[in-house]
Amino acid sequence: MTALLIVLLAGIAAGALNSVGGGGSFVAFPALVAVGVTAVTANAATTVALLPGGLASLWVYRRDLEPLPSTSIRVLTATSVVGGAVGAALLLALPSNSFDAVVPWLLAFATFVLAFGRRIASALRTTVAGRPVIMAGQLLLSIYGGYFGGASGLMMVAFWSVAASIDPGRVNPLRMAQMAAIYLTAAVVFLLASDVLTESAKLGLMLGGAILGGYGGATIARKLPTPVLRAIVVGSAAAMTVVYFAVNS
């Protein structure tokens, strides 16, 4: 019973985190490993379990979706769908710890860009990147999201803040839409080709918790001023960076 309660609470926390600024995988994945789920299965189960919570958050944000300056939402989403499927296939084909060494540094870089990206872009007098650049970056981030998932949404916002010269506080609805697209195709791959359903009880509890957390978190986040939401996004990224460096030290 204790293990199932941990999984349920982790699902609620992960769903809420993802709806506000990202980082839910860093709650869900360790919780599943802590209760005895193997790393690869836990990674796959995290993606499957957090998908409905992401969709619940997206439903709350549906009227706030805005495209990037040079790219339509439809094209961006199609790229995320393809990348998510490729990343999920790589997870099943490659060792699950392939990114362990580099993930903390990716997080640190994402946090830096989130915090200072707009100032850097202004100092460099950069303009909005063209569609090919944004699509290439989105594809790589989507592959990473399907493979590992952790902080992919944070990195996505960091990339957009520089490539599209957009305030991170304004793109939370778009981030949720793209993460839902990535998780959707990745979840289909995992359900068909992995052993994730062997942990059906834990998966179901985390899934239910993520829906509650995702809907509730998005409802609160939608009412927050942009500067506050941006501070939460950057703070979440910084906290996850510190935690992941500590875990992997």
Phi, psi and chi 1 to 4 in degrees:
 res  aa     phi    psi   chi1   chi2   chi3   chi4
   1 MET       -  -39.6 -177.5   60.8   68.5      -
   2 THR   -60.9  -43.0  -58.6      -      -      -
   3 ALA   -62.2  -42.1      -      -      -      -
   4 LEU   -68.0  -35.7  -64.8  179.2      -      -
   5 LEU   -66.1  -40.1  179.8   60.6      -      -
   6 ILE   -59.6  -44.3  -70.8  172.9      -      -
   7 VAL   -63.9  -42.8  170.0      -      -      -
   8 LEU   -62.4  -48.2  175.4   62.2      -      -
   9 LEU   -64.7  -37.7  -66.3  176.3      -      -
  10 ALA   -63.7  -38.4      -      -      -      -
  11 GLY   -63.2  -43.5      -      -      -      -
  12 ILE   -61.7  -47.1  -65.7  172.8      -      -
  13 ALA   -64.4  -42.0      -      -      -      -
  14 ALA   -65.6  -42.5      -      -      -      -
  15 GLY   -62.5  -41.2      -      -      -      -
  16 ALA   -67.0  -43.7      -      -      -      -
  17 LEU   -60.4  -45.9  -91.9  176.6      -      -
  18 ASN   -62.5  -35.3  -83.1  -12.1      -      -
  19 SER   -71.7  -27.8   69.3      -      -      -
  20 VAL   -91.4  -50.1  174.9      -      -      -
  21 GLY  -151.5   -9.9      -      -      -      -
  22 GLY   106.2  171.9      -      -      -      -
  23 GLY   100.5    5.3      -      -      -      -
  24 GLY   -61.9  -30.4      -      -      -      -
  25 SER   -61.7  -29.3  -64.9      -      -      -
  26 PHE   -76.3   -8.0  -68.9  112.8      -      -
  27 VAL   -98.2  -46.7  175.8      -      -      -
  28 ALA   -68.5  -47.8      -      -      -      -
  29 PHE   -61.7  -51.3  175.3   74.3      -      -
  30 PRO   -62.1  -33.4  -21.5   33.3      -      -
  31 ALA   -64.6  -41.3      -      -      -      -
  32 LEU   -67.7  -40.6  -72.6  171.7      -      -
  33 VAL   -63.8  -39.0  172.6      -      -      -
  34 ALA   -64.7  -27.3      -      -      -      -
  35 VAL   -97.9   15.5  -63.1      -      -      -
  36 GLY   101.5    6.7      -      -      -      -
  37 VAL   -83.4  135.2 -177.9      -      -      -
  38 THR   -64.6  157.9   61.8      -      -      -
  39 ALA   -59.5  -47.7      -      -      -      -
  40 VAL   -64.2  -45.4  172.7      -      -      -
  41 THR   -65.1  -38.5  -56.9      -      -      -
  42 ALA   -64.3  -39.9      -      -      -      -
  43 ASN   -62.5  -46.2 -156.1   -7.1      -      -
  44 ALA   -65.9  -43.3      -      -      -      -
  45 ALA   -64.3  -35.5      -      -      -      -
  46 THR   -59.7  -45.6  -64.3      -      -      -
  47 THR   -62.7  -47.1  -62.8      -      -      -
  48 VAL   -63.7  -43.7  174.7      -      -      -
  49 ALA   -69.5  -34.9      -      -      -      -
  50 LEU   -84.3  -11.8  -64.2 -174.1      -      -
  51 LEU   -59.8  -52.7  169.5   60.9      -      -
  52 PRO   -61.0  -35.1  -24.0   36.5      -      -
  53 GLY   -64.3  -39.4      -      -      -      -
  54 GLY   -64.3  -39.3      -      -      -      -
  55 LEU   -66.5  -36.6  -66.6  175.1      -      -
  56 ALA   -64.4  -41.8      -      -      -      -
  57 SER   -64.7  -41.9  -62.0      -      -      -
  58 LEU   -62.5  -36.3 -178.7   58.0      -      -
  59 TRP   -60.3  -40.1  176.1 -103.3      -      -
  60 VAL   -65.9  -37.3  176.6      -      -      -
  61 TYR   -88.0    0.1  -77.5  124.7      -      -
  62 ARG   -56.8  -30.0   66.4 -168.7 -176.4  -78.7
  63 ARG   -87.2   -4.6  -66.4 -171.3  178.9   90.4
  64 ASP  -105.3    3.7  -58.4  -37.6      -      -
  65 LEU   -66.0  130.2  -83.7  170.8      -      -
  66 GLU  -130.2  137.6  -62.7  179.3   14.4      -
  67 PRO   -76.0  163.0   29.8  -35.6      -      -
  68 LEU   -70.8  156.8  -62.7  179.5      -      -
  69 PRO   -53.5  -37.4  -28.4   35.6      -      -
  70 SER  -112.8    9.0   64.0      -      -      -
  71 THR  -143.1  136.3  -51.4      -      -      -
  72 SER   -78.0  156.4   69.9      -      -      -
  73 ILE   -62.9  -37.4  -66.4  176.5      -      -
  74 ARG   -62.9  -45.4 -177.7  175.0  -62.3  179.0
  75 VAL   -67.7  -42.0  171.6      -      -      -
  76 LEU   -62.1  -41.7 -162.5   70.3      -      -
  77 THR   -67.2  -40.0  -58.0      -      -      -
  78 ALA   -61.3  -39.4      -      -      -      -
  79 THR   -64.6  -40.8  -55.8      -      -      -
  80 SER   -64.8  -38.8  -62.2      -      -      -
  81 VAL   -61.5  -46.6  166.0      -      -      -
  82 VAL   -64.5  -47.1  172.9      -      -      -
  83 GLY   -62.8  -40.0      -      -      -      -
  84 GLY   -61.4  -40.5      -      -      -      -
  85 ALA   -67.0  -41.9      -      -      -      -
  86 VAL   -64.1  -44.3  172.0      -      -      -
  87 GLY   -63.0  -40.9      -      -      -      -
  88 ALA   -63.9  -40.5      -      -      -      -
  89 ALA   -63.6  -37.5      -      -      -      -
  90 LEU   -66.4  -36.8  -72.6  174.2      -      -
  91 LEU   -59.5  -40.2  175.5   64.7      -      -
  92 LEU   -77.1  -19.9  -60.3 -180.0      -      -
  93 ALA   -98.0  -22.4      -      -      -      -
  94 LEU  -115.7  163.8  -60.7  175.0      -      -
  95 PRO   -59.2  141.5  -23.4   33.4      -      -
  96 SER   -70.5  -16.6   62.6      -      -      -
  97 ASN  -100.7   18.8   60.8   -8.3      -      -
  98 SER   -59.3  -35.3  -63.2      -      -      -
  99 PHE   -97.6    1.5  -79.2  151.2      -      -
 100 ASP   -53.1  -43.6  -80.0   -1.3      -      -
 101 ALA   -72.4  -32.3      -      -      -      -
 102 VAL   -94.5  -21.9   72.8      -      -      -
 103 VAL   -57.3  -45.5  164.7      -      -      -
 104 PRO   -57.9  -37.3  -24.6   35.3      -      -
 105 TRP   -72.3  -35.0  -62.4  100.9      -      -
 106 LEU   -63.9  -40.1  -71.0  173.4      -      -
 107 LEU   -64.0  -44.2  -85.9  171.0      -      -
 108 ALA   -61.4  -43.0      -      -      -      -
 109 PHE   -63.8  -43.2  176.6   71.9      -      -
 110 ALA   -61.9  -41.2      -      -      -      -
 111 THR   -62.5  -43.5  -57.2      -      -      -
 112 PHE   -61.1  -45.8  177.3   81.0      -      -
 113 VAL   -67.5  -39.0  175.0      -      -      -
 114 LEU   -60.5  -40.7  -79.8  170.1      -      -
 115 ALA   -77.1  -37.1      -      -      -      -
 116 PHE  -124.6    4.0  -55.9  108.3      -      -
 117 GLY   -57.2  -45.6      -      -      -      -
 118 ARG   -66.4  -36.1  -73.3  177.0   61.4   80.7
 119 ARG   -67.5  -40.8  -64.0 -179.9 -174.2  176.8
 120 ILE   -63.6  -45.9  -65.7  171.5      -      -
 121 ALA   -61.2  -39.6      -      -      -      -
 122 SER   -66.8  -42.1  176.9      -      -      -
 123 ALA   -64.3  -35.4      -      -      -      -
 124 LEU   -84.8   -3.9  -65.0  174.6      -      -
 125 ARG    55.9   42.8  -63.0 -179.8 -179.1  179.6
 126 THR   -79.4  156.8   56.5      -      -      -
 127 THR  -112.9  175.1   57.6      -      -      -
 128 VAL   -62.5  129.1  175.2      -      -      -
 129 ALA   -67.6  155.5      -      -      -      -
 130 GLY   -75.5  170.0      -      -      -      -
 131 ARG   -57.2  -43.3  178.4  179.8  -70.5 -171.8
 132 PRO   -58.8  -39.8  -25.9   36.3      -      -
 133 VAL   -66.8  -45.7  172.7      -      -      -
 134 ILE   -65.4  -40.0  -68.1  178.2      -      -
 135 MET   -65.8  -40.4  -70.9  -61.5   96.1      -
 136 ALA   -64.2  -45.5      -      -      -      -
 137 GLY   -64.6  -40.1      -      -      -      -
 138 GLN   -65.1  -38.7 -173.4   68.1   23.1      -
 139 LEU   -63.8  -45.7  179.5   61.7      -      -
 140 LEU   -62.9  -43.8  -69.3  173.9      -      -
 141 LEU   -67.5  -32.9  -72.4  169.9      -      -
 142 SER   -71.0  -37.2  -60.5      -      -      -
 143 ILE   -62.9  -45.4  -68.5  172.5      -      -
 144 TYR   -60.3  -41.5  169.6   80.9      -      -
 145 GLY   -63.8  -39.0      -      -      -      -
 146 GLY   -71.5  -30.6      -      -      -      -
 147 TYR   -78.3  -50.4 -179.9   93.0      -      -
 148 PHE  -119.9  -42.6 -179.6   69.1      -      -
 149 GLY    88.1  -39.8      -      -      -      -
 150 GLY   -59.1  120.3      -      -      -      -
 151 ALA    67.5   10.5      -      -      -      -
 152 SER   -63.9  -36.1   51.2      -      -      -
 153 GLY   -66.2  -39.6      -      -      -      -
 154 LEU   -63.6  -43.4  -63.4  173.0      -      -
 155 MET   -65.6  -34.8  -65.6  178.0 -167.7      -
 156 MET   -62.6  -46.9 -157.6  177.8  -66.4      -
 157 VAL   -63.6  -39.1  173.3      -      -      -
 158 ALA   -62.1  -43.3      -      -      -      -
 159 PHE   -63.3  -45.6  170.4   65.4      -      -
 160 TRP   -62.9  -36.6  -67.7  -17.9      -      -
 161 SER   -62.3  -29.3   69.7      -      -      -
 162 VAL   -94.6  -51.5  171.8      -      -      -
 163 ALA   -66.8  -35.7      -      -      -      -
 164 ALA  -108.5    1.1      -      -      -      -
 165 SER    49.8   55.3 -171.5      -      -      -
 166 ILE  -126.3  145.5 -168.0  167.6      -      -
 167 ASP   -68.1  128.0 -167.4  -40.4      -      -
 168 PRO   -56.8  -27.7  -25.3   34.3      -      -
 169 GLY   -71.0  -13.1      -      -      -      -
 170 ARG   -98.2  -11.6  -67.2  178.3   52.3 -161.9
 171 VAL  -106.2   14.4  -66.6      -      -      -
 172 ASN   -59.3  -42.7 -155.2   35.1      -      -
 173 PRO   -61.0  -41.5  -25.9   36.6      -      -
 174 LEU   -67.4  -37.6 -174.5   60.6      -      -
 175 ARG   -61.4  -43.5  177.2 -172.5   64.7   83.1
 176 MET   -63.0  -39.2  -69.4  -56.7  -51.9      -
 177 ALA   -64.4  -42.7      -      -      -      -
 178 GLN   -72.6  -37.0  -60.5  -45.5  -55.8      -
 179 MET   -66.5  -35.7  -69.0  -51.9  -59.2      -
 180 ALA   -64.3  -39.2      -      -      -      -
 181 ALA   -65.1  -42.4      -      -      -      -
 182 ILE   -64.6  -48.8  -67.5  168.6      -      -
 183 TYR   -65.1  -32.3  -82.5   15.6      -      -
 184 LEU   -62.6  -52.3  178.4   60.8      -      -
 185 THR   -70.8  -37.6   50.0      -      -      -
 186 ALA   -63.2  -41.0      -      -      -      -
 187 ALA   -63.5  -39.1      -      -      -      -
 188 VAL   -61.1  -44.6  170.0      -      -      -
 189 VAL   -61.5  -45.6  172.5      -      -      -
 190 PHE   -65.6  -40.2  -67.4  146.1      -      -
 191 LEU   -66.5  -32.1  -73.0  170.7      -      -
 192 LEU   -86.7  -32.0  -67.0  176.0      -      -
 193 ALA  -120.5   -5.1      -      -      -      -
 194 SER  -114.2  179.9   76.9      -      -      -
 195 ASP   -98.9   27.4   61.8  -10.5      -      -
 196 VAL   -60.9  -30.0   67.0      -      -      -
 197 LEU   -74.3   -8.1  -68.6  178.6      -      -
 198 THR   -69.9  -17.1   60.2      -      -      -
 199 GLU  -110.7   45.9  -60.8  -70.6  -10.0      -
 200 SER   -62.4  -37.3   56.6      -      -      -
 201 ALA   -64.9  -48.6      -      -      -      -
 202 LYS   -65.6  -40.4  -62.5 -177.2 -179.7   72.7
 203 LEU   -61.2  -44.9  176.9   64.7      -      -
 204 GLY   -64.3  -41.3      -      -      -      -
 205 LEU   -66.6  -43.8  -82.4  173.3      -      -
 206 MET   -65.8  -38.6 -179.6  165.3  -78.1      -
 207 LEU   -61.1  -47.3 -172.4  151.5      -      -
 208 GLY   -62.7  -42.9      -      -      -      -
 209 GLY   -62.6  -39.5      -      -      -      -
 210 ALA   -65.8  -34.5      -      -      -      -
 211 ILE   -64.6  -45.5  -67.8  174.6      -      -
 212 LEU   -61.8  -48.2  -67.6  174.5      -      -
 213 GLY   -66.6  -39.2      -      -      -      -
 214 GLY   -66.3  -44.9      -      -      -      -
 215 TYR   -68.3  -46.4 -172.1   87.7      -      -
 216 GLY   -65.4  -43.3      -      -      -      -
 217 GLY   -63.6  -41.9      -      -      -      -
 218 ALA   -66.5  -37.6      -      -      -      -
 219 THR   -61.3  -39.8  -59.1      -      -      -
 220 ILE   -72.8  -46.9  -64.9  171.3      -      -
 221 ALA   -62.2  -34.0      -      -      -      -
 222 ARG   -63.2  -24.2 -168.8  168.3  177.3  -93.6
 223 LYS   -93.1   -5.1  -60.5  175.8 -178.1  178.2
 224 LEU   -80.5  144.6  -64.8  175.3      -      -
 225 PRO   -63.4  152.4  -19.6   31.4      -      -
 226 THR   -56.0  -44.4  -64.1      -      -      -
 227 PRO   -61.1  -37.4  -24.7   36.0      -      -
 228 VAL   -67.7  -44.3  173.7      -      -      -
 229 LEU   -63.6  -39.9 -173.1   57.2      -      -
 230 ARG   -63.4  -40.6 -176.5  176.4 -175.7  -83.3
 231 ALA   -63.3  -37.7      -      -      -      -
 232 ILE   -66.1  -42.5  -67.9  173.8      -      -
 233 VAL   -60.8  -49.0  172.2      -      -      -
 234 VAL   -66.4  -41.7  175.7      -      -      -
 235 GLY   -63.5  -39.9      -      -      -      -
 236 SER   -63.4  -44.1  173.5      -      -      -
 237 ALA   -62.0  -43.7      -      -      -      -
 238 ALA   -64.3  -42.7      -      -      -      -
 239 ALA   -63.8  -44.3      -      -      -      -
 240 MET   -64.7  -34.7  -65.8  -56.1  164.7      -
 241 THR   -63.2  -47.7  -59.5      -      -      -
 242 VAL   -61.0  -45.3  171.5      -      -      -
 243 VAL   -63.1  -43.7  168.4      -      -      -
 244 TYR   -70.7  -35.4 -145.0   84.0      -      -
 245 PHE   -63.3  -39.1  -93.8  110.7      -      -
 246 ALA   -66.7  -41.7      -      -      -      -
 247 VAL   -66.9  -35.5  168.5      -      -      -
 248 ASN   -96.6    7.2  -72.3  -87.4      -      -
 249 SER   -82.3      -   61.5      -      -      -
